[in-house]
């Protein structure tokens, strides 16, 4: 399997003019999981996102040793606004590669490809697969798989998968994080941006991402979208079927009342979400089980967090945790125990 993408580090992270932190999940993800690769940040007027990194212009960052400008925001629709184009051109002229996870390809920006060619830098579109994929077969594969799924988008599926893979490796377990989105690819250097795959081949791409492996090897697969989100449920379902997980981890943000960007769609209850995910996952693995619930408690205090964990564990009879705040020993034990 070859999904490796060579990215020149360290990064100058570009957060545009974004005023919503959830849409800067790429920037925060790379900062949190690959801090050694993050030199500085840069933004446009009106930006409300601050990564707590030094502020530098493209020229200053290049002088300080940055090798790439990484686009760290993902606005709805994944398009690159025209207002970004002057700064991207400045980055190229400063000698920086451009790394993008947007649906818009960098060569669609007027003059940018020619400028990059003349300057000798590279435009890297991590979201766009470099190969074709087969149709999914549902064939049982060797090895073990865990997939993160969610009640909504942008609530911690990637962080949960990264934290679990790290905790498993710390226990001496042979485990790999499998990236299915642009941020994960930027963090670990390989993967497939599953939402850019033609719909007929999503499950096949997921099978390719997590092929046959040694019997005790675990692939920890980053979830995408939500089965309950009208905009992205198709991606979620194809990824779920192709991943063929043995174990699911359900991710949830308890502070949300409705789906991200869709005020008319309330968040479904956790027991309902757990039941539906297990039903759908059984198409390709009849023995799939739910091993835990990942709760994004970043907006709760310690007392509220403890109360929420206790209430959720009582209802679902499963361990609850926050991937950024909890020890995961009990969860790993549950994952390893059929």
Rosetta blueprint (number, residue, H / E / L):
1 X L
2 X L
3 X L
4 X E
5 X L
6 X L
7 X L
8 X L
9 X L
10 X L
11 X E
12 X E
13 X E
14 X E
15 X L
16 X L
17 X L
18 X L
19 X L
20 X L
21 X H
22 X H
23 X H
24 X H
25 X H
26 X H
27 X H
28 X H
29 X H
30 X H
31 X H
32 X H
33 X H
34 X L
35 X H
36 X H
37 X H
38 X E
39 X E
40 X E
41 X E
42 X E
43 X L
44 X L
45 X L
46 X L
47 X L
48 X L
49 X L
50 X L
51 X L
52 X L
53 X L
54 X L
55 X E
56 X L
57 X L
58 X H
59 X H
60 X H
61 X H
62 X H
63 X H
64 X H
65 X L
66 X L
67 X L
68 X E
69 X E
70 X E
71 X E
72 X L
73 X L
74 X L
75 X L
76 X L
77 X L
78 X L
79 X L
80 X L
81 X L
82 X H
83 X H
84 X H
85 X H
86 X H
87 X H
88 X H
89 X H
90 X H
91 X H
92 X H
93 X H
94 X L
95 X L
96 X L
97 X E
98 X E
99 X E
100 X E
101 X L
102 X L
103 X L
104 X L
105 X L
106 X H
107 X H
108 X H
109 X L
110 X L
111 X L
112 X H
113 X H
114 X H
115 X H
116 X H
117 X H
118 X H
119 X H
120 X L
121 X L
122 X L
123 X E
124 X E
125 X E
126 X L
127 X L
128 X L
129 X L
130 X L
131 X L
132 X L
133 X L
134 X L
135 X L
136 X L
137 X L
138 X L
139 X L
140 X L
141 X L
142 X L
143 X L
144 X E
145 X E
146 X E
147 X E
148 X E
149 X E
150 X E
151 X L
152 X L
153 X L
154 X L
155 X L
156 X L
157 X H
158 X H
159 X H
160 X H
161 X H
162 X H
163 X H
164 X H
165 X H
166 X H
167 X H
168 X H
169 X H
170 X H
171 X L
172 X L
173 X L
174 X L
175 X E
176 X E
177 X E
178 X E
179 X L
180 X L
181 X L
182 X H
183 X H
184 X H
185 X H
186 X H
187 X H
188 X H
189 X L
190 X E
191 X L
192 X L
193 X L
194 X H
195 X H
196 X H
197 X L
198 X L
199 X H
200 X H
201 X H
202 X H
203 X H
204 X H
205 X H
206 X H
207 X H
208 X H
209 X H
210 X L
211 X L
212 X L
213 X L
214 X L
215 X L
216 X L
217 X L
218 X E
219 X E
220 X E
221 X E
222 X L
223 X L
224 X L
225 X L
226 X L
227 X L
228 X L
229 X L
230 X L
231 X L
232 X L
233 X H
234 X H
235 X H
236 X H
237 X H
238 X H
239 X H
240 X H
241 X H
242 X H
243 X H
244 X L
245 X L
246 X L
247 X E
248 X E
249 X E
250 X E
251 X E
252 X E
253 X L
254 X L
255 X L
256 X L
257 X L
258 X E
259 X E
260 X L
261 X L
262 X E
263 X E
264 X E
265 X E
266 X E
267 X L
268 X L
269 X L
270 X H
271 X H
272 X H
273 X H
274 X H
275 X H
276 X H
277 X H
278 X H
279 X H
280 X H
281 X H
282 X L
283 X L
284 X L
285 X L
286 X L
287 X L
288 X L
289 X E
290 X E
291 X E
292 X E
293 X E
294 X E
295 X E
296 X L
297 X L
298 X L
299 X L
300 X L
301 X L
302 X H
303 X H
304 X H
305 X H
306 X H
307 X H
308 X H
309 X H
310 X H
311 X H
312 X H
313 X H
314 X H
315 X H
316 X H
317 X L
318 X L
319 X E
320 X E
321 X E
322 X L
323 X L
324 X L
325 X L
326 X L
327 X L
328 X L
329 X H
330 X H
331 X H
332 X H
333 X H
334 X H
335 X H
336 X H
337 X L
338 X L
